[in-house]
Amino acid sequence: MRRSAVSVIAPLADKARAFGSKAGSKRIVLTGACGQVGAELLPHLRSIFGVENVIGTDVREPPPLLLASGPFHQLDVTNALQLERLITEEKVGAIVHLAALLSATGEKNPMQALQVNNVGVTNVLEAARVHGLSVFSPSTIAVFGPSTPKHTPDETVMRPTTIYGVTKVHLELLGEYYHTKFGVDFRSLRYPGVVSSAAMPGGGTTDYAVEIYHEALAKGRYTCFLKEDAMLPMMYMPDLLKATTELMLADGSKLTQRTYNVGSLSFTPAELAESIAKFVPGFEIDYAPDFRQAIAETWPQRLDDTIARRDWGWEPEYSLDAMSADMLATLRKAGAAVRAEAVEALTEDVRRAAEKREQMMKFLASQADETVKV
Ligand SMILES: NC(=O)c1ccc[n+]([C@@H]2O[C@H](COP(=O)([O-])OP(=O)(O)OC[C@H]3O[C@@H](n4cnc5c(N)ncnc54)[C@H](O)[C@@H]3O)[C@@H](O)[C@H]2O)c1
C-alpha cells in the first residue's frame, strides 16, 4: 500500500527547487520538530530538500537520535528575536510551523495555548513578511464547532468551543491576511486526527487512535476515553506527509484558497477496534469517556475535500484496514528492534563482566606470584 519512497520523492525533488524565499533560498526551518507530526515530517522533508536544508527546532531538548540526524536548534516560537536570529544566520527561505498546544492540553492551560499558538504564528508570519519567506502551517478540524454541519465543506460556520480551535481560526485568518495584504505565500491544511507510529501524540482528542495500537500489542485490550460511536475524521501519517508536501510544492497559480480540508478516513472507536481485531485476535475494547468526549462531539464527522482534489490533485491512499495492518507491523518491528537492542546490551554486559573477572584473576595471580617471590 505504501508507495515506494523513490516514486513519491523523485517528482517532488524537481519541484523542491521552486519552494522557498523570494530571494531563492530553499532552506527550511521546521518548528515543533519533537512532536508527533514533526518526528516524521522532518525526515520526510529532508529526504526531498536535503538533510542540511531542513533545520529542526523545538522548545524541548531533542532526543539524541533526532539531534544526530541533522541540523537542530532549540527555539521558542514565542520569542521573535530568537526566530529572527535563526532566519538571518541560517539564510532561511521557508518556515514549516508545527509548534502548538493541542486541544486537550489547551483546555488544561488556555493562557499558554493563546501564548504559544497565537504569538507563535504571529512571529512566524511577521518574519515571513520581512524576509519574503514561504510558510506552511497546519490548521485542524478543531476550527469547527457544534453549529458546523457534520459533513463539513471548506467554507462553513467556524465557531469552535475549545481555545485550541479559537487559536487555529486565528492562524487561518491571519495567514490569509498576510497573503492578501503582504503577498506572503501562506499555505495550510486542516489536518484530521493523526495516526502514527514514530512518536506518541501530544495531548489531542484523537490520541486514542494511536494509544489503542500500542495497548493492543502490549495487553490485547484498551479502555477508550471516547464513546464507541464517536466518529471523527482521521488520517494515517503517510497520507499526511503526502498531503503536506503536495500542497507545499503545488503550483501557486492553481490554488484558489490558502487553507484546505483534506479528507482521508472517518471511523468510530468501535470500527477501529473491529479493524484491529482482524490482526490481533481476541482484542477487546471498553469505554470510559472523559472530558475529551465533549470536545469530540463538537467536531465534524467527515470532511468534504472536493476543492483540494480539484486544485492540487489530493487523493488519500490508506483504507482503515490498510492502516491497521501497517501500524501493527511497524510497531511489532519497532518492538523487535528494542528487544534486539536489549539482548545486545545484555550480551555486552556479560562480555564486560567476563573481561573484568579475567582481569581480576590475572591480578590475583600476579599478587600470588609476588607473594611467592617475597
Ligand atoms: N496530531 C494531531 O492529531 C493533529 C491534528 C490536527 C492538527 N495538528 C497540528 O499539527 C501540528 C503538530 O502537532 P503534533 O501532533 O505534532 O503536536 P505535539 O504536541 O505532538 O507537538 C508539538 C510540539 O511543539 C513544541 N512546542 C510547544 N511549545 C513550543 C514553543 N513555545 N516553541 C517551540 N516549540 C514548542 C512541543 O515541544 C512539541 O514538540 C500542530 O500545529 C497541530 O495543531 C495535529
The ligand as an ORCA input file, in Angstrom:
! r2SCAN-3c Opt
* xyz 0 1
  N      -1.634     15.338     15.962
  C      -2.828     15.603     15.500
  O      -3.743     14.764     15.577
  C      -3.102     16.924     14.804
  C      -4.356     17.139     14.226
  C      -4.616     18.354     13.637
  C      -3.638     19.346     13.559
  N      -2.432     19.113     14.131
  C      -1.443     20.199     14.081
  O      -0.173     19.691     13.707
  C       0.860     20.432     14.386
  C       1.785     19.450     15.085
  O       1.025     18.707     16.022
  P       1.643     17.477     16.841
  O       0.595     16.455     16.910
  O       2.981     17.145     16.339
  O       1.735     18.157     18.286
  P       2.667     17.711     19.512
  O       2.016     18.226     20.739
  O       2.984     16.262     19.412
  O       3.992     18.534     19.210
  C       4.050     19.934     19.311
  C       5.495     20.332     19.527
  O       5.543     21.764     19.702
  C       6.524     22.028     20.680
  N       6.284     23.340     21.321
  C       5.381     23.649     22.280
  N       5.535     24.939     22.642
  C       6.544     25.444     21.898
  C       7.181     26.714     21.829
  N       6.809     27.756     22.626
  N       8.189     26.888     20.939
  C       8.600     25.858     20.155
  N       8.051     24.637     20.194
  C       7.032     24.427     21.054
  C       6.385     20.893     21.692
  O       7.572     20.758     22.463
  C       6.124     19.711     20.767
  O       7.309     19.030     20.440
  C       0.152     21.397     15.350
  O       0.152     22.680     14.781
  C      -1.258     20.855     15.444
  O      -2.192     21.867     15.664
  C      -2.129     17.929     14.750
*
